[in-house]
Amino acid sequence: TWFAVRCFEQLPNGRTRFAHSAPAFIDFEDSPLRPHRGQVRYLIQRCEEELARNKDVLNDAELAEYREALEFYQSKLATAR
């Protein structure tokens, strides 16, 4: 997984200033990252929407990339938490 640190400051003129660090990555050995079920469903939905939106625009090879991504996310749904 990863994290970043964010800082916020309210300025006297009412504006908000913020900054954040670069991401820091953490890897737990022998502990695979399992996405949340809702995140996987969202990605499945987006692939389906893009396939429908682009079916008359993209060629078969380009649509195949969306289909491959859709199959990948569908396979992850079973192990999502």
N, C-alpha and C positions, 0 to 999 in steps of 0.2 A: 504494500500500500504506500501511500505518500501523504505528505502534509506540507502546508505552507503557513507561515506566520503572517498575520495581517495586523496593521496598526491603523487606527482611525483617530483623527483630531478635528474637533469642531473649531473652526476659525472665527474670529470676532465678527467678520462680515456675514456670518451665517452659512458659509460654505463648509463642506466637509472635505478634508484632505485625507488620503489614505495611501498606504504603501504596503507591499508584501514581498516576502522573500521568494527566492527560487524554491522549487519543490525539493523536499528531502525524501528519499525513498527508504522504506524499511522492508526487508525481506525476511520472513520467518521460515527457516529451513524446515522442510517436510510439512509445511502447512500451506496448501494451495489456496489461492485467493478465490473465494466463491462469491459471486455477485448476488445481490438481493433479487428475489423473484420479480419484483416490480421493475427493476432496471432492465432485466432480460426481456420482459414483456414489452417495455417501451421500445427497445431496439428491434424486436420482432415487428411491432406495429409500424415503426418508421420504415423498415425494409419493405413491408407490404404496401405502404403508402407510396413509396418511391417507385416500386414496380408498377403499380397502377397508374401513377402520374406519368411515367416515362415509357409505357408500353408501345405507344405510337411514335415515340421520338428516338429512342435508342435502338441500336441493332442487337442481334441475338447475343453476340459476344459481350456487349456492354451490359445487357440485362442479366446475363449469366453471372456477373459479379454480384449483383443484388441477390440473385437466387442462392448463390454460394454463401453469402453473408446470412441470409435468412435461414438456411439449413444449419449453419454454424450456431446461431443464437437459439434456434429451436432445440438443438442438441444440448445446450447449456441449461435449458429450463429444468430438466430433470434433477440437476445437481445444485440448482440455486437454492439459497436459504430464504 
